[in-house]
Amino acid sequence: MSAINGDLMKKRQRGVTLIELLTVMVVLAIIASIAIPSYRRYLLRTQRTDAKTALLQAQTAEEKFVLQNNAYTANVTAAPPGGMGLPGTSEKGFYAIDVPALTNTDGTPGYTLRALPVAAAGGQADDTDCVVFTLDGAGVRTATNSGGADNSTACWR
């Protein structure tokens, strides 16, 4: 009789109880609630590199254009000699590149390049810390957050 009871006990110990399953699911939900937002912030920070690279390429193209034409251009996408011959977006498509100004703050000829997030590309428009990147002819790098406040140090590092 004791052998039968032993076999019954072994059979009852197999499997997972509902409480154990719910405990594992709660632990996994807690881990996911911490990990997913952290990973999303990491992605937004790494995708900012796309804007910085595109602005540096546009700066090189603008300097090349002024050497060949003795003037700056606001036309990013037109092929030379009418423009810089760049695609108008960053390499991975997260940012649109434009030239909003062809003069420096003192009125002398120059340029300001700007990178704005593309809404449909990888959710980069959700990056509220570094919304607008700019780079001017003097090499001054700026970035603003969604409130318009300067966040250049954090965004250009």
Secondary structure per residue as TSV (DSSP state, phi and psi in degrees):
chain	resnum	aa	ss	phi	psi
A	1	M	-	360.0	-35.1
A	2	S	H	-69.3	-29.1
A	3	A	H	-66.0	-36.3
A	4	I	H	-68.5	-42.6
A	5	N	H	-63.5	-37.8
A	6	G	H	-63.5	-41.4
A	7	D	H	-65.9	-38.8
A	8	L	H	-64.8	-38.6
A	9	M	H	-65.1	-40.1
A	10	K	H	-65.1	-39.0
A	11	K	H	-68.0	-35.3
A	12	R	H	-72.8	-23.6
A	13	Q	T	-84.7	-8.2
A	14	R	S	-77.2	151.4
A	15	G	S	90.0	-178.2
A	16	V	-	-121.0	135.1
A	17	T	-	-79.3	163.9
A	18	L	H	-63.7	-38.5
A	19	I	H	-62.9	-44.3
A	20	E	H	-63.2	-42.2
A	21	L	H	-63.7	-44.2
A	22	L	H	-65.3	-36.6
A	23	T	H	-62.6	-45.3
A	24	V	H	-63.5	-40.8
A	25	M	H	-65.7	-38.4
A	26	V	H	-66.4	-42.5
A	27	V	H	-62.8	-44.0
A	28	L	H	-64.2	-37.7
A	29	A	H	-65.6	-39.5
A	30	I	H	-65.5	-44.8
A	31	I	H	-61.9	-43.7
A	32	A	H	-65.2	-37.1
A	33	S	H	-67.9	-21.3
A	34	I	H	-90.8	-42.6
A	35	A	H	-74.4	-40.3
A	36	I	H	-65.7	-48.9
A	37	P	H	-62.5	-35.4
A	38	S	H	-64.8	-42.9
A	39	Y	H	-65.3	-38.3
A	40	R	H	-63.7	-43.5
A	41	R	H	-62.1	-39.3
A	42	Y	H	-61.4	-44.7
A	43	L	H	-61.6	-43.9
A	44	L	H	-60.7	-42.5
A	45	R	H	-65.0	-42.5
A	46	T	H	-71.2	-30.8
A	47	Q	H	-74.9	-13.8
A	48	R	H	-64.2	-25.3
A	49	T	H	-59.0	-31.9
A	50	D	H	-60.9	-41.6
A	51	A	H	-67.6	-45.0
A	52	K	H	-63.9	-42.5
A	53	T	H	-63.6	-43.9
A	54	A	H	-64.0	-39.2
A	55	L	H	-67.2	-38.8
A	56	L	H	-67.5	-37.1
A	57	Q	H	-66.4	-40.7
A	58	A	H	-66.5	-35.8
A	59	Q	H	-62.5	-44.2
A	60	T	H	-61.8	-43.4
A	61	A	H	-65.5	-37.9
A	62	E	H	-66.7	-41.3
A	63	E	H	-66.6	-38.1
A	64	K	H	-64.8	-41.3
A	65	F	H	-62.0	-44.0
A	66	V	H	-68.2	-31.9
A	67	L	H	-67.0	-35.7
A	68	Q	H	-85.1	-27.9
A	69	N	H	-120.9	-3.4
A	70	N	S	59.6	28.3
A	71	A	S	-161.1	157.6
A	72	Y	-	-89.1	161.9
A	73	T	-	-128.4	149.1
A	74	A	-	-100.2	-2.4
A	75	N	-	-90.9	103.3
A	76	V	S	-77.9	-40.0
A	77	T	S	-92.1	-20.9
A	78	A	S	-68.8	144.4
A	79	A	-	-70.4	149.8
A	80	P	T	-59.7	146.2
A	81	P	T	-88.5	3.3
A	82	G	T	-83.3	-20.0
A	83	G	S	-159.5	-166.1
A	84	M	-	-83.2	-21.0
A	85	G	-	76.5	27.5
A	86	L	-	-100.4	161.1
A	87	P	-	-70.9	-18.6
A	88	G	S	93.1	-11.3
A	89	T	B	-129.5	162.6
A	90	S	-	-68.5	168.6
A	91	E	T	-56.5	-43.0
A	92	K	T	-93.5	-0.2
A	93	G	S	82.2	12.2
A	94	F	S	-78.7	-22.7
A	95	Y	E	-133.5	145.2
A	96	A	E	-97.7	137.1
A	97	I	E	-109.4	132.5
A	98	D	E	-144.7	174.2
A	99	V	E	-122.1	95.0
A	100	P	E	-78.0	-16.5
A	101	A	E	-145.8	140.6
A	102	L	E	-112.7	18.6
A	103	T	E	-134.2	153.4
A	104	N	-	-79.2	173.5
A	105	T	T	-63.3	-24.3
A	106	D	T	-90.3	5.1
A	107	G	S	91.2	-5.8
A	108	T	S	-77.4	157.0
A	109	P	E	-59.5	137.8
A	110	G	E	-176.2	-159.0
A	111	Y	E	-158.0	157.6
A	112	T	E	-130.9	123.9
A	113	L	E	-98.6	146.1
A	114	R	E	-136.5	141.7
A	115	A	E	-120.3	123.0
A	116	L	E	-117.9	139.5
A	117	P	E	-65.9	141.2
A	118	V	-	-87.4	126.4
A	119	A	T	-60.2	-39.0
A	120	A	T	-87.8	-3.5
A	121	A	S	-99.5	97.1
A	122	G	T	65.4	15.6
A	123	G	T	70.3	18.3
A	124	Q	G	-65.6	-19.4
A	125	A	G	-65.8	-15.5
A	126	D	G	-77.6	-8.3
A	127	D	-	-76.9	97.3
A	128	T	-	-85.5	-12.1
A	129	D	S	-80.1	-35.5
A	130	C	S	-134.3	86.5
A	131	V	-	-88.7	-50.4
A	132	V	E	-119.8	122.7
A	133	F	E	-102.6	138.4
A	134	T	E	-134.1	153.9
A	135	L	E	-146.1	126.6
A	136	D	E	-108.5	177.7
A	137	G	T	-63.5	-22.9
A	138	A	T	-85.6	-1.7
A	139	G	-	87.4	10.5
A	140	V	-	-77.0	123.6
A	141	R	E	-106.1	128.0
A	142	T	E	-133.0	160.8
A	143	A	E	-153.7	143.4
A	144	T	E	-123.6	152.7
A	145	N	-	-89.3	-173.8
A	146	S	T	-66.6	-21.1
A	147	G	T	-87.7	-1.6
A	148	G	S	87.6	2.5
A	149	A	-	-80.1	148.2
A	150	D	B	-67.4	129.0
A	151	N	-	-136.2	34.2
A	152	S	H	-61.0	-42.4
A	153	T	H	-61.2	-46.0
A	154	A	H	-71.5	-36.7
A	155	C	H	-80.3	-32.5
A	156	W	-	-95.4	6.6
A	157	R	-	-79.8	360.0
